[in-house]
Structures are given as structure tokens and as C-alpha cells.
């Protein structure tokens, strides 16, 4: 009997360390909703401790703001960020150094939670969330393409964006698949563009604008400009905001015969 | 749902500056031989008018 038990096979999916509790701000709960809708785990498997969010500081932007000095210690006091740095004491206004995605955040309070901590955070400025996208859409097609290749040339294919993204959890990413090989490995410009394009496109109805990819990118690729367009399309075409409610299922998993646009369908 | 995927794909391709018109999406049944021929003719004409694709095309060597 003892021998039999020692031979018991553990399924690969059971070998994984499971998340049992998570401290979640608004965008984290959106990611959790996406995971739950995509049946990655059950709602009972995870305990969500919700925290209201006033926005995250963009580390790179802050570093530029204080002239590249190393931060030793920092405190938030009212709307001010006070720091002890290698270059003496510095104070900056918090709203000047918040991450871009936090400034126009619509969901800074947790959507689902088991326990809530603190009182609801005041709203940010969600009306301005698509301003960047609208500005970019107004440019000519060649200008847009020029910007896209300029940004993608910076990419070194380190896959940091993919690793950091809460929606990128495929056990085998298309980048690593070799049969078929969807995208070449290495530094070819086109491969980089295709990789980025495919990764971005996989975010339809799944990008929660948490800013993880942007904050981990070592080359400062402007990923948000493209991700926000996907978000905008999703909202305008299917009135869906990724992970905004448990009931609103992923937009690409359904369709609405009467309200979906038809103009992209080719009719000779 | 294919239709939603194509709608967003086309829009996103346009956004990054690749001609979205290269993406052609329609429904044809196996029994609609005539329509199938028309779709392919129309698609070929559209692509010919656009000329060869230069964006996101990998050149080897």
C-alpha cells in the first residue's frame, strides 16, 4: 500500500503553486475577472483583498524628473512625494509622476473583492483616456506606420512585456512554438513587428490597462498607444471594457447579430 | 467569433499603418460556386489595385 501511494502520479497542473490570496487594486481585479471568465481557477480558490488605488508612480518618469539620482527613501505626503536621494532631498507633485495609465483610470476601485481595505479612492480622469488614440488616428497612414516601425525598432525581444502581462499566461506562447513557427526568433525587424503585433492583438477584450508591460519595458516602447486603441475598438464596437464585470463575458467569445458593425464584410 | 476578430483586426491593422483593405472577410457557402468566383475575382482586383505588400513582409537574404 505504501508503495502504491509513493507511485501516485501528480498531474502537471497540480504541481503548480496556486495563488490563494491576492491584494488587488482596481486593474488587478479586472485581471482576476478575466482569469475567472477564462476558467483559469474558480472564484472560491482565491481570496481577494481589495484596495482602492490613487495611482502608481511611473518609476522611469520619476527618475528622469529628479535628474537620475538614486532614491534612498520616499514618503507620500498629501499630493507631494518627498524623497531622500543620492542628490539631496527632493519633492515632486504626485500627479506629475503618476503612470500614464493611472491618470486616466476608470476602475481605480476594486470591482470584486472578499475584503475591502480603506475607503473608496476618488475618480481619476477617465474622460481623457482615448485622447492619445484619437490624436494618433487623425494622422495619415504613412505617419502611423512610420511611428509603429520606429517604436518596434527599439524592441529587443526580451519578452518582458509578455512575462509581466497578467493576460499573457499561455503555457506555450506562440513565440516559442516551432510547429508551426508563427514568428522568427532573432533580431529581424519584421519578426519583431510581427511579434509585437500579435501580442498586442491577443489583448482584444483582455487588456486591462494596468501598465505592467509599459513599466517593465527596458527600451521604453510606447505599447500603450496601441493597446489603448484595442480597448477603444472593443468599447466602441462591442460596448465592452475588459474585465469590467463578471457578467460581461469576453467580447470575442460572442456576437450580437443586430448591433455589431457589418461594414467590414466584403460583398462583391 | 470570426466576425468580431476580423472587425478588430482590420481596424487595428489600419491603426498601425498597414492597409486594412488587404484583409477581406466574407461568408461563402460551399454551394455558392458563382458567388465564390465573384468574391475571388473582386478580392484579386482589390489587391492588384493596392499593389505588392511592403509592410510587415520579411525579406530573406
Interface residues (C-beta under 8 A of the other chain):
Chain A: X136 X137 X141 X142 X143 X144 X145 X146 X147 X148 X184 X188 X190 X191 X193 X194 X197 X200 X201 X204 X226 X229 X230 X233 X234 X237 X238 X251 X252 X253 X254 X255 X260 X261 X264 X265 X266 X267 X268
Chain B: X1 X3 X4 X5 X6 X7 X8 X9 X10 X11 X12 X14 X15 X16 X17 X18 X19 X23 X24 X25 X26 X27 X35 X38 X39 X41 X42 X43 X55 X56 X57 X58 X59
